[in-house]
Amino acid sequence: MNDSQGRARSEHMAERVRAHCLVARDRGVHEVRALQDIAVELELSLADCATAVGREDLLDAAGSSWMLAPSSPPTPGQLVIRPCTVDDLGDLTAQWPVPGDVHEAHHARQLRGDAAYLVAWRDTTPLGSVVLRRDGCTGERGRAAHPESVEICHLQVREEHRGQGVGTALIAAAEHEALRHGHRVVAMGAADDNPGALRLYERLGYRATGIVDVTEYDWVGEDGVVHHAREHDQLLLKSLTSG
Ligand SMILES: CC(C)(COP(=O)(O)OP(=O)(O)OC[C@H]1O[C@@H](n2cnc3c(N)ncnc32)[C@H](O)[C@@H]1OP(=O)(O)O)[C@@H](O)C(=O)NCCC(=O)NCCS
């Protein structure tokens, strides 16, 4: 691509981002959230979208200047979200030990090809992680009613890093990853005893379907004891093309 083609392409991209920003403003969508939606919809990085409309300030405001699998080295302190690699596993388990070999299990699913295990890092510190299930919803009712949907699950931000936009950025990165693989409908399950997570998902455009699935699973506590959990999860859906 020569210089003038490159300039034309950038201008075209900026036009598209500006057009989406206008639509979002007319709908009264918060500008930071609008930028995140636009990045997902146009399959661009947040930084590219912000630059296209000269609003790099929004990246700091959101605290979510994340990069998915960056091609260039991140700047110090930048939030980076990338699929977990074999090399990452050592750092991850050393700094963020989770009983029950949870990191290893999610990574193994990624190797099998039915999931992406995305981890948020700031410099060399892991902050949180999320799983994108490519093989559909976890719950039976959700799978039956929405076979076209992939699911974002196992969202977790380490306690000391919560409330800084990391969870929001992980969801945006998982949506970006879903779109990259051609999935247009994404589900998230919210446990009925987790109103904070439900509020977050609704704020990010997920809508209740009325479907509730019961999930049972075992988990290992800090003390090494295996606990059994039974959860009622309501299914929320988001269409990645409707903005
Ligand atoms: C839910 C969770 C992933 C959010 O991550 P986060 O990085 O704090 O999220 P953000 O900073 O992007 O957004 C904050 C929002 O998360 C929601 N939230 C839910 N639980 C929260 C918690 N314990 N602390 C802070 N925010 C929480 C709130 O709605 C908050 O929005 P508010 O300003 O309207 O109150 C994180 O709190 C967490 O790991 N919780 C424990 C595990 C969990 O509940 N996972 C979801 C399973 S359904």
The ligand as a Gaussian input file, in Angstrom:
#p B3LYP/6-31G(d) Opt

LIG

0 1
 C      -17.640000      -8.772000      38.301000
 C      -16.165000      -8.401000      38.097000
 C      -15.548000      -9.311000      37.057000
 C      -16.101000      -6.940000      37.615000
 O      -14.751000      -6.605000      37.368000
 P      -14.233000      -5.115000      37.552000
 O      -12.884000      -5.019000      36.973000
 O      -14.404000      -4.688000      38.954000
 O      -15.303000      -4.362000      36.624000
 P      -15.248000      -2.874000      36.103000
 O      -14.295000      -2.063000      36.898000
 O      -15.083000      -2.915000      34.639000
 O      -16.724000      -2.436000      36.394000
 C      -17.168000      -2.305000      37.754000
 C      -18.563000      -2.838000      37.833000
 O      -18.539000      -4.228000      38.117000
 C      -19.608000      -4.554000      38.957000
 N      -19.155000      -5.348000      40.090000
 C      -19.663000      -6.546000      40.420000
 N      -19.048000      -7.048000      41.475000
 C      -18.104000      -6.142000      41.839000
 C      -17.127000      -6.073000      42.880000
 N      -16.980000      -7.068000      43.782000
 N      -16.292000      -4.999000      42.935000
 C      -16.412000      -3.990000      42.038000
 N      -17.323000      -4.001000      41.042000
 C      -18.161000      -5.063000      40.946000
 C      -20.270000      -3.305000      39.397000
 O      -21.491000      -3.274000      38.664000
 C      -19.369000      -2.200000      38.950000
 O      -20.142000      -1.213000      38.379000
 P      -20.801000      -0.046000      39.222000
 O      -19.819000       1.063000      39.110000
 O      -22.068000       0.160000      38.503000
 O      -20.986000      -0.536000      40.621000
 C      -15.339000      -8.508000      39.429000
 O      -15.969000      -7.743000      40.397000
 C      -15.153000      -9.917000      39.930000
 O      -14.204000     -10.593000      39.573000
 N      -16.062000     -10.378000      40.804000
 C      -15.972000     -11.732000      41.347000
 C      -16.242000     -12.793000      40.305000
 C      -17.567000     -12.591000      39.613000
 O      -18.571000     -12.227000      40.224000
 N      -17.584000     -12.857000      38.299000
 C      -18.788000     -12.760000      37.479000
 C      -19.491000     -14.093000      37.460000
 S      -21.189000     -13.939000      36.882000

